[in-house]
Amino acid sequence: ARGSMVTPDMIGLTFAVHNGRKFIPVYVTEHMVGHKLGEFSPTRTFHSHAGGDKKSKMGKR
């Protein structure tokens, strides 16, 4: 489950964590201990912010 705490005995195992759409394989390493499994399965896709042209900004100054 996404809310499960990662413990030291889970190191080296792979879990299938659901992100709301599909299951994401999460391989547990030692730096993940103490966190929740859901932190390593992103639920949202980031679409970059609409950036303007750098050339047009230079002309406005």
Buried (B, 14 or more C-beta within 10 A) or exposed (E): EBEEEBEEEBBEEEBEBBBEEEEBEBEBEEEBBEEBBBEBBEEEEEEEEEEEEEEEEEEEE
